[in-house]
Amino acid sequence: MAVELLQTGAVERTVRLDPRTKLVLLVSVSTALLVGGSGPVMDAARVLMLLAPLALLAVSGRIGAAAGLLVAYAASWSLTALAVPLVEGPLNFAIVASCMIASRFLPTIATAYFVFATTTVSEFMAAAERVHAPQWLVIPLSVLFRFFPTLGEEARAVGSAMRMRNLRLGKAGPVSLVEYRLVP
């Protein structure tokens, strides 16, 4: 099951959206959240734009991913509400900045995850052909659809090899663990 996380055929899909619709959703969510201002209306829009892809993820069988993204968003919001009034100076700025970035990027990340997890390369290529998209755009995007599942599979293989060799945080230092993960 872990190997099948980002592979489209892993979970029976109940939400069947056209890849063009998914890409329009991704572009509209990211544009609205990155360009939009602040205030109660925009805060409500951010929550709605987060709940839509989370609902799509949950309905498509990726409940764990939806729950994880929702917890990350709730933690960011809670940290802003609880810690900012109590903290001053550079720490306040760091908290506000990180929470602002999280609130603007998590809905886009959730939407992108939904798009990449539920769209096959062939579906994307067929949709791009129907809208006569240029090849210089289609080919790099189709490579992305294969890149993320491969990246996840490689990360799991490295983790398995590290467990097999009993390389853990207590045995090796954190710098060594990062090196083992990143250096081939």
Disulfide bonds with the S-S distance in Angstrom:
none
